[in-house]
């Protein structure tokens, strides 16, 4: 999620199991190449709740979320549908 240009990129890693630290480090490294500030939010929580809560707390202008689970079908998965339903800002599904 990112605010206006020159803002902060917030990476929310919501997980039900442990060990997302390496993933957050990798995502933070990639995002820091294009954004001035990167802040990660590793939350052991429901992904939909975590993403929409951080977006609201940070007053996000846009949430970018993946369209499906890794190795999943071509149909839109539960998380992006839930985020689109609950977010107070624009949602871009990629």
N, C-alpha and C positions, 0 to 999 in steps of 0.2 A: 504494500500500500504506500502511496506517496502523496504528499500534499502538493501545493503549487510548485512550479519550477524553482529549483534552488532549495527545496524543502528536504525533509527526511524520508528515507525509504524505511518502512517498518516491515520486517519479515516475521510473520506469525507461524510458528511451527507447533501446531496442536497435535498431541499424540496421546495414545492410550497406553503405549509401552515406552520403555526407557530407551535412551541412546539416540538422540537426534543432534547431539552436539557437533559431530563431524559435518552433518548436513547443513546446520546453521552456519558453521564456519565457511563452508564452500559457497553457500548462497550469499553470505555477507561479503565475501571476497569478490564475487561476480558483481553484486550490486554496487559496491564501493567504486568500481571502475567508472560508473556513469552518474553516481549521485554524490553530493557533498557529504552526506551523513547517512549512516546505516545503523538501525537499532533493531536487535532481534528480541523476540518475545517467545521463549520456549515455555509452553503452557501444557501441563498434563490435564487436558480438558477435551470436551467435545469440540471438534474443529469448527463447526458452524458458530457455536457460541463464542469461542475464542476469537475467531476472525472478526465477527461483528462487534464484539465488546472492545477490542483494541481499536478498531476503526472508529467507534463512537468516542472512546477516550481520547484519541489522537486527532479527532475532527478530520478524518481522512476525506479527501475529495474523490478518491478512486480506489477500489479494491480490484486487484488482478488475481484471478484464481484459475487453476487448471480445470479443464473440462471433464476429465475422467481419471479414474484410478490407473496406476501403472499396470499395464497388461489387461486393462478392462475393455469393455465393449465400446462401441462408438456412441452409445447413448450417454447423455449428460448424467453424471453421477449425483449422488445425494448431496454432497458438500456444495458444489456450485449452485445447485437449485435452492438449497437452504439459505445460502448467503444472499442470493438474489432476492429471496422472499423477505429476509430480515434486515438487510442493510439500509441505512439512512442516506447512503451516497451511491454514486454510480458504481456498477460492477462490470468489469470486462472479463469475459470467459475466454481463455485461450486454450 
